[in-house]
Amino acid sequence: MRPVVRWTFPSELEHDQTAAAAALLRTYFCDVDADGSPRYPGAVFERLGGGGDRSEIADVFTAEDVVAVTLLSVRVPGSAAIRMLERDHDGLNSLLGLIPADVDLVDAEIDILDEGSPADRLWRALRSVGVGPVTTSKLLARKRPKLLPVIDSVVKQVLDHPDRQSYWMALRSALREDERALVEILAAARTDAGLGEDISLIRCFDVVVWMVGRRDGQLRPRGRY
């Protein structure tokens, strides 16, 4: 059995700090620059082109998905993009189609995520075509936003996530603990921030923790997330 990972949560994810978490979400998703463009380009990540999980393309990697991940300060190398969208397109899409699009991470059975699962196999397949691990997580989050989280180095640092342990399983466990207290906190913060359900709870978690890391100086100088 895999060891249970215990994270260090920022205070903004405590029950009495919902307003603080909502303020971080509002800043990230709603603030704009003087020219009207989003202050944080990542605010458009899941919504670009109508979303990567919309029914007609939910099981297909598209050029829009490649563009969307650039909004989170990463890029798909040109050679990898060609393989994703052309040479290896059918195989990658076949694996993607085996991953449920309507399951939240908190409700996911372990066999959806564990070693040898379609999600795990797709992760390895994307890595094999030349996509880095962080970018791979963002591509998967674009296609399965309720199930597969963005995995960011700043977020892992804030949480004190141990190396070589499954981030997917750790977040699933955290969401299930204490009668799903974290789910309630994230849902309340999302509502208070005025966001719709198209922004998943696991994406809200990612943004709150990332914003805490940015505020506390744990953001590496690599652009605006």
Protein Blocks (a to p, Z undefined) as FASTA:
>chain_A
ZZdddddddfklgfklmmmmmmmmmmmmmpccfkopafblmlmmmmgghiakbfklmmcc
cfklmmmmmmnopacdfklmmmmmmmmmmmmmmmmmmpcfkbcfklpcfklmmghiaklm
mmmmmmmnopafklmmmmmmmmmmmlmccddfklmmmnopaehiafklmmmmmmmgghhl
lmmmmmmmmmmnopafklcfklmmmmmmmmmmmmnopaccebjZZ
